Amino acid sequence: MSRSKVAISIERETLEELDELVKSKVFPNRSQAIQEAVEEKLSRLKQTRLAEECAKLDRKAEQGMAEEGLSAEMSQWPEY
């Protein structure tokens, strides 16, 4: 995957905490730490969006559609 350089502004206290993590070898460098933080945040936002969309679903209607499709298929299954 290709990488692009970006410039950011960050509060001094946050940067000091970040540097401590790099110094203690939690991350190899600032760039890696920031990249992982951004990726984690994006992943969480996607999960939140999925949960919000799922919450909009009508459970009874969804269950009815699932059972409707299942009952049609069950009649075609062989008995064991």
N, C-alpha and C positions, 0 to 999 in steps of 0.2 A: 504494500500500500504506500503510495507516495505521501510525502509530508510537506507541509507548508509552514513557513515561519509566521508568527504573529507577535505583536507587541501588546502587552497588557499593563494596566495600572493595578497595583495591589497595595493594600494597607501594609504599612511597615510591620505591624505586629504579626500579621498573617505571614508575611514573608520570613520573619524571624522564626516562626514556628515551622514553616516549610524547610528552612535551612537546617533546623535542628533535626528534622526527619532525614534529610539528606546526609547530614553529618553522622547520624547514628545508623546509616546504611539501610533505612527502611525503604528508601528510593535511591536509585543510582545518581539522579540529578534532578534539578528543578523541573526541567521539561517533562520528564517521565512522570513525576508526581502530579503536575498540572494536567497532563494528558489523561492519566488514570482518573483524576477527580472529575474532569469534564465527561469522560465516557460513563462513569458511574452515575453522574447526575442525569445525563441523557437517558440512560437505561431506566432509572427510577421514574422519570417523566413519562416514558412510554408505558411503563407498568401502571402508573396512575391513570393515564388516559384509557388504557384497556379496562381497568376496573370501573372507571366512570361510565364507559360505554356499556359494559355488562350490567351495571346497575340500572340502566334504562330499559332493559329487557323485561317483558312481562313473563314471569316464571310459569304461570299456568298455560299461557299460549305456547311458550317454547316446549313445555313438557307435552302438551297435546300434540304438537307437530312431531315430536320425537316418537311418541307412542304410536301415532298414526303410521309413520313410516315403518316402525318396527313390527306392528301387527301384520302389515301386508307382507313383509319378508318372512315372518314366522310361519305363515301358511305354506311357504315353499320349502321350508327346511325339512329334511327327513327325520323321522323319529329314531331315537337310539334305544 
